[in-house]
Each structure stands twice: as C-alpha cells, then as structure tokens.
Amino acid sequence: MSRFTALTRTALAVALAVASSSALAEPVFDTPANGFRGQVSARNENVVPGSDAQVTGRQFVPGQQITLLRGDTVLNATPVVVDAQGNFKATVTVPADAVPGQHPVVVRASQPAAAAVATLRVSPNLPLSGEKAFNLASGKLVQGLYQSAYSPAANALYVTSAVGRPPVTQSQLLKVDPKSLKVVKAITPAQVPDAKGGSVYAVYGVGVDDANGNVWVSNTRQDTVAVYRQSDLGLVHQFPVGTVPHARDVVIDSQRGKVFASATGEDHLSVFDAKTLKALEPITVESGVDDGKFVPMSLTLDAAGGKLYTVSMGTPEAAVIDVASGKVDKVIDLGNAVSASGVAVDAKNNRLFVASQGSDNLLIVDIASGKVLHDVAVGAGALNVAFEPVSGLAYVTNRGAGTVTVVDGNGQVVGNLDGGTFPNHVTEDGKGNVFAVNKSRGAEDPKGDRVTRIAKRR
C-alpha cells in the first residue's frame, strides 16, 4: 500500500467521522425559549473564598437544564433541572483563590435555550482580631433592634426596634442606661389608623434633640417620622403617613434648630423645624452621574462646622450640605462604593468615612479635595459606621460577616470584633465609647438583639 493511499484512507476516515459527528450534534442555534422571562439571583449572607453560594432562578421553563459559568469555567458539574413551577436552586463552591468583588455568573439554560446573568458578590474574609485591645460589655434588649442614639444631656441611649415585615405589630422605643445597658423605659408606638393587621408606627432610625428634650424617630414602613420626649418617651407629635417617603435616618442640629430625615428611594432630605415641628423646604441632592439618582441613606452631622453629610445608595457618591442655608456644597465621587449606606465624619481632620454594603468596604475620603485616601476591605455587608473622636477610630458594622471592624485614620484595621448576629448600627457618645446593636435570627438567638459597648483600652 502506497503512502499516498494510506493518507487518503486516513483523511477519508476522518471526514466520515466528522460528518457522522455533525449529523448527531445539536445545531448551534437550537430551539430558543421565545418570550423567556427568567430571573436569577445569587444570595448568601457571607460568601467568602472557599465557601458555598446559592444561585436561584424563577420564571424559567419547566424541565430546562441549567449550567452555571464564570468565564469559561463550569461551576456545576451536573446540570440542575428546572422544576414544574419554573424554579431552580443551585449550590456552587467559590474557589479558595477567588478575588473579592462582584462576579458575573452566566446562567445558561438548554432545552429550550436561554441565558441570564446573576451577580455573585464574594466578600473579603477577615479573621477576628484585636479583642484584647478593647473593653467590651454586652446586654440583651428586645427583638428587632435597629438603631441607637446617645443623648449627652440625658446620659441615655435611645434604641429602636421593629420586628418583621408589614404589617409590623411589634415595635418599641427604648431608653437604655449606657453604663448598665439595662432598659430604663420602653414604649410601643400607637397603631396606625385604618391600617390592616393592627400595624403600629414602627420605629427604625433615631436622633436626639437635647435643646428641646426630644427624640425623633423614623417610621420607615409608614413613610413618616415622629417625636417623643426624652424623659418618659411620651409622644410629642406623630407626623401623618406619607410625610417622608421611606424615612431612614434622622439627625438633629440643635444649634440651628433643624431636623433632617433621609427619604430613601427619593432624591432629597426632608427638613423640619426642631421647635415648632413644622416642615421646611426639602433639600434636593442632584447626582453627578449621567442618568443617575442620588438616593440618600445615612446622615451624619458636624454641628460645630455646620455641615451635614449623606451618601447615596443608588450612585457612588457622597454629599456635603450647608445646614444654615440648606444648600448642597458639593457632591463627591466615591469610586469603589456599591450601595453605600453608612457615613461618619472626622471633623478635626476633615475626613469622611463611607461604609458600602455592596462592595464590603470602608472608604476614607478627604472632604476638601474629594479624594479617596484609603479603600479598606472590612467584611460582608458593611452597613453602618461611626467615628469615635477620643480614639480617632472608625467602627464599621458588617451585617453579613457578623463583625465590627475597627479602622484607624490611616486605613489600618486595628481590630475585627465579633459583632454577634447581624450587626446593624453603631453610634458613639463622644467619651470614648461606641454602642453597636444587632438583630437576631429569632427570639431564641443568644447572639442577637444585643447592645454592645466598645471602648479602646488606654
């Protein structure tokens, strides 16, 4: 047999094999899922390198086979089959060398063909550290703790709580002794007129007005705010439903007699006269992002400097507001801030601290230049931050990670403390103490519904 004949036969065999394979293979453009409406999400409380995460989908076609990909890498060796209701749930293991950040995961469906993209957030995994450098004391309060505010005049900590989703029937405003961490007084807000399910004016955000002896709270579920007396928590005034859309934070400038509440979901702050309780002209914050909307979240006040600061949930921005005039001085581009929610100020050094739950970081910003000086990885779901002026440290509550991360002005982590279940909020008293409150997984959770006093040892 000649070499040419052998090569010819080999080529013919290869051609027949390819033809046979092509005949059996599915077409590249196979049957599509016309009118596909599938929705996907990737959720977990604390997805860190080496841990598991869940990707879920709904409104898929029953029987579709689901493959998950990150880049060219298949994340599930065996396809997941969509159930009869059009749903699926897939568990994937995040590699130990995964880089923290927001990762696109392609959800590829076949039979019929469709695709969607889920964003999987991989959070930094900071080990606990530095506990010996701090004095900690903790006390169990009530279920559903949300925020706290300290009153120097009353030497009291005011704490809000609200349990569950609407209709919220269990909510309390607490007056707590900051030394013993015991409840001195507690009240349940009034029921909402004509509301279904017996819901009450649930309290969430809280701020103190020492000039008038009041405590202001936000009633987020009812889109409004209310005022109580510091002394006995008696109701001073309940604003009507709809006064502040999705009210979140509330702060009071007692020197200038103004109250500010963030209308989350909107683009403005609601403003009130602290003495007359009358509504004033709101402050609109315009975003510097094309087609962007500045959605205010947390508020913090530099009373001596007359400046109010807020951050945007919808865009990577912070705003500086002149309290006296009610005008926006500047809007700062934060860069790496996804779903910014917490803000605190170091007035002495003109620094802003921004916690972002979507990017799991703390940004330290020079207010004058607008430059981000430090970008610090802190933990999953960095929700709120307080700056404590005596120690010069910032305290960040990381809801997903279950930690309180302590960061100095140079962006160095000096402690990563156990925050219990779902650390939610932190405030300071100007005396070297901060108070962190956390939520629980239920009434029997021993690590939840606690207030913890933290102070740097000297």
Buried (B, 14 or more C-beta within 10 A) or exposed (E): EEEEEEEEEEEEEEEEEEEEEEEEEEEEEEEEBEEBEBEBBBEBEBBBBEBEBBBBBBEBBEEBBBBBBBEEEBBBEEBBEBEEEBBBEBEBEBEEEBEBBEBEBBBBBBBBBBBBEBEBBBBBBBEEBBEEEBBEEBBBBBBBBBBBBBBEEBEBBBBBBBBEEBBBBBBBBBBBEBEEBEBEBBBBBEBBEEBEEEBBBBBBBBBBBBBBBBBBBBBBBBBBBBBBEBEEBEBBEBBEBEBBBBBBBBBBBBBEBBBBBBBBBBBBBBBBEBBEBEBBEBBEBBBBBEEBBBBBBBBBBBBEBBBBBBBBBBBBBBBBBBBEEBEBBEBBBBEEBBBBBBBBBBBEEBBBBBBBBBBBBBBBBBBEEBEBBBBBBBBBBBBBBBBBBBBBBBBBBBBBBBBBBBBBBEBEBBBBBBBBBBBBBBBBBEEBBBBBBBBBEEEEBEBBBBBBBBBBEE
